[in-house]
Amino acid sequence: MNKDNQHPFFRPLWRRLAVIAVCVIWSATEFAVGTPFWGTLLAGMALYAVWTFLISYKPADEVSQPAAKETKVSETKAED
């Protein structure tokens, strides 16, 4: 199953870093203009983006490869 964070758009590192940077800059802007609720909300989004796009990120190809291997193994067993 393809999750949103495994979409091919997010494969280049610079795009994932750009999403994180936008969230951090937006959060800082919200704190600077005096709206801490929105600043905190965007800071949380930035932390979630760091977790999703940097720490636990696996490209869709790496996720789907084990399933492809299992299919080949089951096809080989079925032929025998």
Backbone as CSV, one residue per row, in Angstrom:
resi,resn,N_x,N_y,N_z,CA_x,CA_y,CA_z,C_x,C_y,C_z
1,MET,0.838,-1.181,0.000,0.000,0.000,0.000,0.883,1.243,0.000
2,ASN,0.535,2.201,-0.809,1.316,3.417,-0.937,0.762,4.492,-0.006
3,LYS,1.560,4.900,0.942,1.150,5.955,1.852,1.469,7.301,1.233
4,ASP,0.857,8.351,1.742,1.101,9.686,1.203,2.561,10.099,1.319
5,ASN,3.219,9.717,2.396,4.614,10.116,2.563,5.556,9.297,1.681
6,GLN,5.051,8.271,1.016,5.863,7.467,0.110,5.591,7.831,-1.348
7,HIS,4.847,8.890,-1.571,4.549,9.327,-2.932,5.860,9.688,-3.640
8,PRO,5.961,9.390,-4.932,7.206,9.698,-5.655,7.615,11.169,-5.595
9,PHE,6.684,12.068,-5.364,7.016,13.491,-5.239,8.020,13.726,-4.123
10,PHE,7.925,12.965,-3.041,8.787,13.169,-1.879,10.099,12.397,-1.954
11,ARG,10.378,11.729,-3.042,11.611,10.960,-3.150,12.873,11.826,-3.062
12,PRO,12.964,12.965,-3.779,14.169,13.804,-3.621,14.246,14.418,-2.218
13,LEU,15.411,14.364,-1.644,15.608,14.884,-0.290,15.278,16.365,-0.202
14,TRP,15.604,17.143,-1.217,15.386,18.588,-1.152,13.909,18.921,-1.003
15,ARG,13.022,18.125,-1.570,11.585,18.392,-1.420,11.116,18.118,-0.001
16,ARG,11.626,17.053,0.584,11.251,16.750,1.969,11.777,17.824,2.914
17,LEU,13.006,18.295,2.653,13.568,19.371,3.470,12.804,20.678,3.262
18,ALA,12.324,20.914,2.060,11.556,22.134,1.784,10.242,22.137,2.565
19,VAL,9.574,21.000,2.643,8.328,20.914,3.418,8.607,21.220,4.886
20,ILE,9.677,20.655,5.412,10.045,20.895,6.810,10.383,22.370,7.017
21,ALA,11.145,22.953,6.109,11.540,24.360,6.236,10.335,25.289,6.198
22,VAL,9.380,24.999,5.329,8.172,25.826,5.263,7.428,25.777,6.591
23,CYS,7.313,24.606,7.178,6.615,24.484,8.468,7.355,25.242,9.569
24,VAL,8.677,25.152,9.596,9.463,25.835,10.630,9.368,27.353,10.461
25,ILE,9.508,27.829,9.229,9.433,29.280,8.980,8.043,29.811,9.292
26,TRP,7.024,29.064,8.903,5.650,29.486,9.181,5.407,29.525,10.688
27,SER,5.911,28.530,11.403,5.761,28.495,12.859,6.451,29.699,13.499
28,ALA,7.659,29.992,13.064,8.385,31.140,13.611,7.655,32.444,13.324
29,THR,7.077,32.545,12.147,6.304,33.743,11.786,5.090,33.899,12.695
30,GLU,4.404,32.813,12.961,3.228,32.877,13.838,3.619,33.311,15.248
31,PHE,4.727,32.794,15.760,5.185,33.233,17.085,5.584,34.705,17.057
32,ALA,6.192,35.144,15.960,6.664,36.530,15.858,5.516,37.536,15.825
33,VAL,4.383,37.143,15.232,3.255,38.079,15.161,2.322,37.949,16.364
34,GLY,2.658,37.066,17.292,1.903,36.993,18.540,0.752,36.007,18.555
35,THR,0.814,34.970,17.742,-0.238,33.941,17.771,0.394,32.600,18.142
36,PRO,0.591,32.372,19.445,1.286,31.164,19.876,0.530,29.867,19.590
37,PHE,-0.806,29.922,19.519,-1.552,28.699,19.211,-1.143,28.173,17.840
38,TRP,-1.176,29.030,16.832,-0.826,28.611,15.475,0.654,28.290,15.373
39,GLY,1.484,29.004,16.120,2.908,28.695,16.138,3.184,27.307,16.692
40,THR,2.479,26.963,17.762,2.633,25.634,18.353,2.112,24.553,17.410
41,LEU,1.001,24.827,16.768,0.428,23.871,15.820,1.402,23.596,14.666
42,LEU,1.980,24.644,14.117,2.931,24.475,13.013,4.234,23.860,13.486
43,ALA,4.650,24.142,14.712,5.854,23.498,15.249,5.623,21.990,15.367
44,GLY,4.433,21.610,15.782,4.087,20.187,15.835,4.095,19.556,14.451
45,MET,3.591,20.288,13.470,3.621,19.780,12.094,5.056,19.623,11.605
46,ALA,5.912,20.551,11.981,7.323,20.467,11.587,7.994,19.246,12.228
47,LEU,7.700,19.010,13.500,8.266,17.832,14.169,7.763,16.537,13.540
48,TYR,6.486,16.506,13.208,5.925,15.330,12.541,6.574,15.132,11.167
49,ALA,6.810,16.220,10.443,7.456,16.136,9.134,8.886,15.618,9.265
50,VAL,9.600,16.066,10.295,10.958,15.563,10.527,10.913,14.059,10.757
51,TRP,9.994,13.614,11.594,9.866,12.179,11.872,9.509,11.412,10.602
52,THR,8.513,11.910,9.873,8.014,11.199,8.702,8.995,11.210,7.536
53,PHE,9.601,12.368,7.252,10.406,12.514,6.048,11.897,12.275,6.237
54,LEU,12.380,12.292,7.469,13.815,12.098,7.681,14.129,10.847,8.498
55,ILE,13.449,10.672,9.609,13.807,9.577,10.514,13.252,8.238,10.037
56,SER,11.966,8.180,9.742,11.358,6.893,9.384,11.027,6.764,7.903
57,TYR,11.585,7.620,7.055,11.257,7.614,5.631,11.863,6.410,4.921
58,LYS,11.020,5.720,4.153,11.462,4.646,3.282,10.790,4.869,1.936
59,PRO,11.561,4.992,0.869,10.945,5.193,-0.444,10.008,4.044,-0.804
60,ALA,9.063,4.307,-1.664,8.062,3.308,-2.050,8.714,2.074,-2.651
61,ASP,9.826,2.228,-3.360,10.507,1.085,-3.960,11.002,0.109,-2.899
62,GLU,11.563,0.637,-1.809,12.071,-0.222,-0.743,10.933,-0.925,-0.016
63,VAL,9.804,-0.272,0.085,8.662,-0.860,0.783,8.047,-1.967,-0.054
64,SER,7.977,-1.794,-1.378,7.303,-2.766,-2.227,8.201,-3.934,-2.623
65,GLN,9.514,-3.837,-2.478,10.410,-4.915,-2.871,10.178,-6.209,-2.104
66,PRO,10.016,-6.194,-0.781,9.772,-7.464,-0.091,8.510,-8.159,-0.585
67,ALA,7.486,-7.409,-0.902,6.254,-8.009,-1.406,6.497,-8.651,-2.759
68,ALA,7.308,-8.021,-3.593,7.622,-8.581,-4.905,8.407,-9.876,-4.755
69,LYS,9.339,-9.936,-3.803,10.114,-11.148,-3.573,9.212,-12.283,-3.115
70,GLU,8.263,-11.977,-2.234,7.338,-12.996,-1.754,6.493,-13.541,-2.888
71,THR,6.095,-12.691,-3.802,5.294,-13.126,-4.941,6.095,-14.075,-5.816
72,LYS,7.362,-13.752,-6.070,8.205,-14.626,-6.887,8.393,-15.977,-6.217
73,VAL,8.576,-15.989,-4.907,8.759,-17.234,-4.178,7.497,-18.068,-4.253
74,SER,6.335,-17.455,-4.070,5.086,-18.197,-4.105,4.789,-18.710,-5.518
75,GLU,5.186,-17.954,-6.552,4.995,-18.414,-7.935,5.884,-19.624,-8.207
76,THR,7.106,-19.590,-7.682,8.029,-20.709,-7.884,7.504,-21.964,-7.188
77,LYS,6.971,-21.829,-5.992,6.421,-22.958,-5.257,5.199,-23.515,-5.961
78,ALA,4.385,-22.639,-6.549,3.181,-23.078,-7.234,3.530,-23.878,-8.487
79,GLU,4.627,-23.524,-9.154,5.040,-24.240,-10.364,5.552,-25.630,-10.051
80,ASP,6.154,-25.812,-8.868,6.714,-27.125,-8.484,5.614,-28.057,-8.171
